[in-house]
Every structure is written in structure tokens, then in C-alpha cells.
């Protein structure tokens, strides 16, 4: 294969929020460009003025930045290229590649109804298409025409899809596509072709809902003297109910995953496996993914979203994360929950203690509350109800031993072992009352680690209130 400078693009329409299925269509072209030392371009297809919004654009850009999908060019907005599209439409009209069509929407709908009644495929019948020796109808007054592309008659459009293999579609299946609306606004399939040509896109990696657009785009591109890029159409991402992933079917936006405490590297790893694989590798770094990525390893079957798998992956990443970075990511969530992370134990230590049990940053922040909420003000009745009188002597000895012990996990573990042996009791009989005395709950991480993080002085102070 001849060397080419790889250029890929992600071209979303900002007409709704971006979910995981959309992001996969950004991840793969990004990875392919990075693997091949090429360029990755973000193009915002915002010609649908009624449905496009700046907020949707912001979510796209923020989501990609959060995942670390860096850009070489863009964002490029189609609406800022309107003059370029109009210029090409004029060239096509002048060269006979396109023509004005005055068929009204009412006439078109009537034609389609007739065709469907006759069990024919509904399509434009070429009424206004100029041909040698053909007399066109008189131009109606006061009607602004659409502009249609003169699709080739006969033959087929054939391309070798990098995912689906060879695809062939007969030109007889395609009617003359509208490339500009009556107000002069260019249409999606036309803009895509001009953009891909102008931006020298070599590979178009996108969802397979675009397969039906591809023959039209190839025909327009060839008519304009361009060479079609390599197409790779990715199978649909299904939700956990087996339906196409969409907002309507309950898909979460990328912002929702951020708010829910997922790590971007876990999301990226999960997305990578939604339709691509490298042997049996399940957990891998972004660098490994880029190094391994190729189009040959893309799957042909629809990928199914598995929330449990994503949560498991997030847990793996949290477990293996650097505590300093993890603390920095968790701190804003803790602050939103009303914690003052500066007034209490070192937050990095707290996160280190909690991360092995947590699935999300939210769970870490929830666990951190223990260390930043005010000390419990236990009543006599609460103490009596939750701490057996029989364990009080052991608890008193424990407080004394802790107050003179080294403030390390090993020293505290030795203290517990000594008291348990002295009173011939098992660990839960002593650890549960200690937990309750410290936090008014019996659900905490390992008690010796908790004592280290809480601090000897604070621990002794809280325990002493119970044993007085």
C-alpha cells in the first residue's frame, strides 16, 4: 500500500447530547490517526439550524477533552463554510452536474403515495432532470427550486468497507439527491463531500447508520473529480435492553458519567472494547490502545452496552490510580457534598484508604464523609444500645494502649491483638464498638487503617467519651 498521510475526522451534529455510542465514533478515528502519526479533525455539522445548539457543541468539545481525544484541527463549523458550499453548487449547475427542480413538496408527496400504492420504491422521478431531446415543464412562477445532483444512471457504486467488506449498491436504487434547499442552504450529504474533499480526509470511520449515505457521497465526490476515502462503518451500539443506544432509550450523556464519578481512562478503555479487541486484553492504557489499534480488528457485530462491565472497569482504574491524582479528581465532589477537606485528615490519605473498595469517585467521597463530619455526640442511651457493657473493660484498655502506641497500622494491629488475647474475645466484638464510638456507624474500612488516617489524638478523644 502506498504511503499516505492519514487524516480522519469526527463530524457530529450538535442536535442533542453526546452519549457513549457517539463517543466511540470519535475514539476510533482519533486512535487510527494517532497510531499512524496522522491528523484528527473535529467538524461540527451544524447546518440543521432549528435543532443545533451551542450547548450541544460545548458538551461535545468538553467530552472529548475529558477523554483526552486531542485535536489537530477544529472545531470547524459547517455554517461558517456556507459560501464555499454555494460556490460548488454554482460550479455544478454551470457544468451540468446539478439542476434546479421545481417540484413542490405537495407534488413530491403525491408521487410517493402513488409509487407506494403501486408497491414501487418511493423516489424522485427525474421530472426536472435535463436530458438531450427532453422538454422540461414550464417553470412555475414564484417557486424557489431545490438543486438536485444528477446521479449516474445505470451501473453500481462499489466500495470495499474496512469493516463490512465489499458493498455494492445499484445506481438505479438512488434518485437525484437534493444538494441545496429552496433558500440556498446546502444539505448534509452534499456538505460532507465538500468537507471531506477540502480537508483531504483519507479515512471515514463512522456508524453504520451512514452506509446508505455512502453511495450518494461517493457519486458526488467522483463527479467533482475527487477520490473517495476509505470507509469503515462501525456496527451499532445497543443499550443493555438490546435497542439502539439513544437518549430516548435512556442513554447517559458524557456529562452524566463525569457527574457519576467515572474516570475518563475507564470510559475510554470501555469504549475501545465496544467493537474492537486485541487478543484477550480487557484492561489497558490509552497508549497501549493507540499502539494496538487497527481497522482489521474492528468487529462486525453490534456491540452491547454493559453497565456492570463499565462499573467493574471503573473500579479497576480507581484501585490502580495514583492516590494524589485520585484525590484531586474526588475533591470537587467532596466539596459539593459540603465537606471541608482542609479541616481534617490529609485527603490523599483518606482517598488511599477508601479507593480499593470504591467503584466510583462518588463512593470515595461518600466514604470520606466519615472523616470530615463532626465527631458524633453520642447519648448515654445510644452507647448502651450499641456497645455492650461487657466489652467496656477491653475498650478502656484499648484506649490506653492506643494513646501510647506508635501511630502506625502495624502498631495499632498489635494493640488490638494484645487486647483480644487478654479478654479472650474475637475481633468483631471489639472492632464494632470502636467503629461506633468513632463514627456512630459500624461500616468502615479496616479499623487499624482508620485509626491511622483519623489521627491518634482525635481517635483517643472520641473513644474516651464512650469509656468515661
Residue pairs with C-beta under 8 A, 6 or more apart in sequence:
4 202
5 38
5 39
5 202
6 32
6 33
6 36
6 37
6 38
6 39
6 202
6 203
7 33
7 38
7 39
7 41
7 199
7 200
7 201
7 202
7 203
8 29
8 30
8 32
8 33
8 38
8 39
8 40
8 41
8 201
8 202
8 203
8 204
8 205
9 29
9 40
9 41
9 42
9 43
9 195
9 196
9 199
9 201
9 204
10 25
10 26
10 29
10 30
10 40
10 41
10 42
10 43
10 64
10 69
11 42
11 43
11 44
11 45
11 192
11 195
11 206
12 18
12 22
12 25
12 26
12 44
12 45
12 60
13 44
13 45
13 46
13 48
13 51
13 52
14 44
14 45
14 46
14 52
14 53
14 54
14 56
14 57
14 60
15 48
15 51
15 52
15 53
15 56
16 51
16 56
16 247
17 56
17 59
17 247
17 253
17 254
17 255
18 56
18 59
18 60
18 63
18 253
18 254
19 245
19 246
19 247
19 251
19 252
19 253
19 254
20 237
20 245
20 251
20 252
20 254
20 257
20 267
20 270
20 271
20 274
20 305
21 207
21 236
21 237
21 244
21 245
21 246
21 251
21 305
23 63
23 64
23 67
23 254
23 267
23 271
24 234
24 237
24 271
24 274
24 275
24 303
25 205
25 206
25 207
25 234
26 64
26 69
27 67
27 69
27 268
27 271
27 272
28 205
28 232
28 234
28 275
28 276
28 293
28 298
29 40
29 203
29 205
29 206
30 40
30 69
30 70
31 272
31 289
31 290
31 293
32 38
32 203
32 205
32 293
32 294
32 295
33 39
33 40
33 72
34 40
34 290
34 293
35 290
35 291
35 293
35 294
38 202
39 72
39 73
40 69
40 70
40 71
40 72
40 73
41 71
41 72
41 73
41 74
41 76
41 199
41 201
42 60
42 61
42 64
42 71
42 73
42 74
42 75
42 76
43 74
43 75
43 76
43 78
43 195
43 199
44 57
44 60
44 74
44 75
44 76
44 77
44 78
45 78
45 188
45 191
45 192
46 52
46 57
46 77
46 78
46 79
47 78
47 79
47 185
47 186
47 187
47 188
47 191
48 188
49 79
49 185
57 75
59 253
59 254
59 255
60 75
61 75
62 254
62 255
63 253
63 254
63 255
64 71
66 254
66 258
66 264
67 254
67 264
67 267
67 268
68 264
68 265
68 268
68 286
73 199
76 195
76 199
78 85
78 191
78 195
81 191
81 194
81 195
82 185
82 186
84 194
84 198
85 180
85 186
85 190
85 191
85 194
86 180
86 184
86 186
88 194
88 224
89 98
89 147
89 179
89 180
89 186
89 190
91 97
92 98
92 147
92 149
92 179
92 223
92 224
93 99
93 100
93 147
96 130
96 150
97 149
97 150
97 223
97 224
98 147
98 148
98 149
98 150
98 179
99 128
99 129
99 130
99 147
99 148
99 150
99 176
100 128
100 145
100 146
100 147
100 148
101 124
101 127
101 128
101 129
101 145
101 146
101 147
101 148
101 176
101 178
102 128
102 137
102 139
102 140
102 143
102 145
103 111
103 124
103 127
103 128
104 143
108 124
111 122
111 124
111 125
112 122
112 123
115 121
115 122
115 123
116 122
121 173
123 175
124 148
124 175
124 176
125 175
126 175
126 176
127 137
128 136
128 137
128 145
128 148
129 148
129 150
129 176
130 136
144 182
144 183
145 182
146 178
146 180
146 181
146 182
147 178
147 179
147 180
148 176
148 177
148 178
148 179
149 176
149 177
149 179
149 190
149 216
149 219
149 220
149 223
150 176
150 223
151 171
151 174
151 175
151 176
151 177
151 216
151 219
152 171
152 219
153 171
153 172
154 171
154 172
155 170
155 171
156 168
156 169
156 170
156 171
157 168
157 169
157 171
157 174
157 214
157 215
157 218
157 219
158 166
158 167
158 168
159 166
159 167
159 214
159 218
159 228
159 231
160 166
160 167
161 167
161 211
161 231
161 232
161 233
162 203
162 205
162 230
162 231
162 232
162 295
162 296
162 298
163 208
163 232
163 233
163 234
163 235
163 295
163 298
163 299
163 300
164 208
164 211
164 233
164 300
167 211
167 214
169 215
171 215
171 219
173 215
174 215
174 216
174 219
177 187
177 189
177 190
177 216
177 220
178 187
179 186
179 187
179 189
179 190
179 220
180 186
180 187
180 190
181 187
186 194
188 213
189 213
189 216
189 217
189 220
190 220
192 213
192 217
193 217
193 220
193 221
193 224
193 226
195 201
196 204
196 217
196 221
196 226
196 229
197 221
197 224
197 226
201 229
202 229
202 230
203 229
203 230
203 231
203 232
203 295
204 229
204 230
204 231
204 232
205 232
205 234
205 295
206 231
206 232
206 233
206 234
207 233
207 234
207 236
208 233
208 234
208 235
208 236
209 236
210 233
211 233
214 231
214 233
217 228
218 228
221 227
221 228
222 228
230 295
232 295
232 298
234 275
234 298
235 275
235 299
235 300
235 301
235 302
235 303
236 244
236 245
236 302
236 303
237 244
237 245
237 274
237 275
237 302
237 303
237 304
237 305
238 244
238 245
238 302
238 303
238 304
238 305
239 245
239 246
239 249
239 250
239 251
239 304
239 305
240 304
240 305
240 306
240 307
241 249
242 304
243 249
245 251
245 305
247 253
251 305
252 260
254 267
257 267
260 360
260 362
261 314
261 330
261 333
261 360
261 361
261 362
261 363
261 364
261 365
262 310
262 314
262 360
262 361
263 314
263 317
263 318
263 321
263 329
263 361
265 285
265 286
265 317
266 310
266 313
266 314
266 316
266 317
266 318
267 310
267 314
268 286
268 289
269 283
269 284
269 286
269 289
269 313
269 317
270 309
270 310
270 313
272 284
272 289
272 293
273 282
274 303
274 305
275 298
275 299
275 303
276 293
276 297
276 298
276 299
277 297
277 299
278 284
278 289
278 292
278 297
281 288
281 292
282 313
283 313
283 316
283 317
284 292
311 359
311 360
312 359
314 359
314 360
315 358
315 359
318 326
318 355
318 358
318 359
318 360
318 361
318 364
319 355
319 356
321 355
323 348
323 349
323 351
323 352
323 355
324 348
326 351
326 355
326 361
326 364
327 347
327 348
327 350
327 351
329 361
330 347
330 351
330 361
330 364
330 365
330 368
331 341
331 347
333 361
333 362
333 364
333 365
334 341
334 347
334 365
334 368
334 372
335 341
337 365
337 366
337 369
339 365
339 368
339 369
339 372
339 373
340 372
341 347
341 368
341 372
343 372
344 350
344 371
344 372
345 371
345 453
345 454
345 455
346 453
347 368
349 452
349 453
350 367
350 368
350 371
350 453
351 364
351 368
353 445
353 449
353 450
353 453
354 363
354 364
354 367
354 368
354 445
355 364
357 363
357 367
357 445
358 364
358 367
367 445
370 439
370 441
370 444
370 450
371 453
371 454
375 458
375 461
375 462
376 438
376 439
376 440
376 462
378 437
378 440
378 465
378 466
382 440
383 437
383 466
386 433
386 436
387 395
387 433
387 436
387 437
387 466
388 429
388 433
391 425
391 429
391 430
391 433
392 467
393 423
394 419
394 420
394 422
394 423
394 425
394 429
394 430
395 430
395 433
395 434
395 437
395 463
395 466
395 467
396 467
397 419
397 422
397 423
398 415
398 416
398 419
398 430
398 434
398 463
399 460
399 463
399 464
399 467
401 415
401 418
401 419
402 412
402 415
402 451
402 456
402 459
402 460
402 463
403 456
403 460
405 411
405 412
405 414
405 415
405 456
407 451
407 452
407 455
407 456
408 452
409 448
409 449
409 452
412 447
412 448
412 451
412 452
413 448
416 427
416 430
416 431
416 447
416 448
419 430
420 426
420 427
420 430
423 430
431 447
432 442
433 466
434 447
434 463
435 441
435 442
435 443
435 444
435 447
435 450
436 442
437 462
437 463
437 465
437 466
438 444
438 450
438 454
438 459
438 462
438 463
444 450
451 459
